[in-house]
Amino acid sequence: SAMLASGLSLSAFSPFSYNEKRKEPLRVGLIGCGSRGRGLASLMRNLPMVSLVACCDTIKENLDKGLIQADKGAKGYKDYRELLDQANVEAVIIATPLYLHFPMAMDAIDAGKHIYVEKTITYSIEEAEKLAQKVNGTSTVLQVGHQYRYYELYHKVKEIIDQGWCGQVTQFECQYHSNQSWRRPVNDPALEKHINWRMYKEFSGGLMTELCAHQIDIVNWFVGSSPEKVTGMGSLDFWKDGRENFDHVRATYYYPQGIMSSVSSVLTNAYKGYSINILGTEGTIEIMRDKAFIYAEPKKMELGTVDGVSGATVKNGSDGKAEPILFESKDGKNLDPTSYALMDFAACIREGRQPFCDVNKGRDTAIAVHLGNKAMEEEKFQYWSNL
């Protein structure tokens, strides 16, 4: 449909206004050179507005791999506090295990650095609230790595929802599924918990904090509010290999206006892997990793007489066929969402504005995520109003 391809204005975030010639690149230190940290480092190589000048990791092999991706002359550190002491580092990226996000972010603020912290923003609700209190009202730019907020596809979908193409949206179905153990290879058994930190309760909230957080954040944004309550179930039933965190989770969030969102992550089946279905009275949107489709509902359900049975429904119109939702990024480059998130982080610092995914959005998503885990662990509803 031509209308779906119509232009979309992004007021909330515009990395595309960034003037690369006029401004010095942002000098960044990377704390945590594991797989995610190195992924961020490799993207920064192609972004002229950021310069990776320092790396930190407690595992030498990770640090060496991080420095290979960094700028020439970049320094390596084993202790993140030494990196924070470097005057030439303007901002830090925190890509460490979840339990370290909060102490490192607090120290970075005290050191006068701007911060890009991976999701979920903190290990607990209390930490999320403390971090927001510390950042709010200051000039510190803190951006959370919910990078799908920086993906044009989602802005297009939000526009379609807001314009009423789906009628009244009543349900979201979110899944982040894969068919693998989620385990990373470990050469030295002493490093098991350092490398597979996602598996252990003292370091991570598991599937909810590491995977489901992305989609919970998107639903919060699309609905325009946080959930009121959540229930859920999770257990460790398949990958019994010494891990502690659940290997499959399923939570249902209830939002104002009666909107519900089901969120699941399983490690035993990869059908449709990552997807979000948005169910409305007039249509359905299916979002996949890098594409989306809209399906119209059969327009009218007419009450009539079928074979002499009164009140049976007759479908008027045909079942919805998939219409692709067309989108392209403003700058025409169609980079990956994380690159746009990093570009906007640099632009926010240079322009003195707060990011689209700021500390408050990060906090609200974290609260929802952690309430989901709590609901599963305690096997009872958790209410936002009880916080």
URBELMO-V853710 format. One record per helix or strand. SS is the DSSP state (h for helix, s for strand). FROM is the first residue (numbers start at 1). LEN is the number of residues. If there is no record, write none. Layout:
<<SS,FROM,LEN> <SS,FROM,LEN>>
This chain:
<<h,3,3> <h,15,3> <s,26,6> <h,35,10> <s,50,7> <h,60,10> <s,75,3> <h,80,5> <s,91,4> <h,98,13> <s,114,4> <h,125,11> <s,142,3> <h,147,4> <h,152,11> <s,169,8> <h,189,7> <h,197,3> <h,207,17> <s,229,7> <s,248,8> <h,256,3> <s,259,8> <s,274,7> <s,283,5> <s,292,5> <s,300,7> <s,309,8> <s,323,2> <h,337,15> <h,359,20> <s,382,2> <h,384,3>>
